[in-house]
Each structure stands twice: as structure tokens, then as C-alpha cells.
Amino acid sequence: FTGKPVDGYLVNRIVGTRALCAALGRAQERAESDGFGLLLWDGYRPQRAVIASSAGRTN
């Protein structure tokens, strides 16, 4: 969305609680049984990434 790497993202990984991971695991199993899968596009955003993505916005 910025056209360049966003400061604060060091790895291609989503951070979540153990409860979230367990729920996503169950959802993945259910999706697979129907021939589907999960693709997560967004999750926890490091503060540096929030600042970098909102820099220059006036609204």
C-alpha cells in the first residue's frame, strides 16, 4: 500500500495470542476438509509500521 517496504516489519509473520493461533488452526483444519485454506493478509502492526503508513496523511 506504500509501494515500498514499511519500517517495523522485520519478517513475513503475523503475531497473535496462543488462543488466536489455536482458533486459526481449527479454522484451517475445517477449511482443508472442504478443499479450502486460509490466507492471512494483516495482523498486529508494529508501532513503527503504523507511523510509517500514516506519515503524510492529513485526514
N, C-alpha and C positions, 0 to 999 in steps of 0.2 A: 503494500500500500504506500510505501515511501519511495519505491524504486531503487532502494539501496539497503544494505544490511542495517538493522536497527541496533543501536547501542544497548547493551544489557542482556542480549541473548547470546549466551556462550555456547550452547549446544542445542540440537534439534530434539528437545524433550519437553514434555508437559509435566509440571509439578502438581501433585494433588495429595489429598489425605489417603490414609490406608482404606478408609471406608469408600472413598471415591474409586480407588483402584479395584477394590473388591466388586463394587457395583458395575464398573465398566467391564470387568472380567466376566461377570454373569451375563451382561448385555451382549458381549462378544460371542459367548457360547450360544446364546439364544439366536443371535443373528446368523451365526455359522450353520446352525441346524436348519435354517431356512434358505441357505445359499447366499447369505449376505455377510458383510463385515462392517467394521467401524472405521471411520477416518476422522480424527480429531484435528480441527483447524486452529483452535485457540484454547488457551488456558490461562494460568497465572502469568501475569506480566510483571517483570522486574520494574522497579520504580524508574530506573534509567530509561527503560523502553517506553514507559508512559510519557515521561518528559520529552524524549526524542520524537515520539509520534505526535505530540500536541504542540511542539515548537512551531511558532509562526501562526497558529490558529488565533482568530480574533472573535469567534463566536462562542 
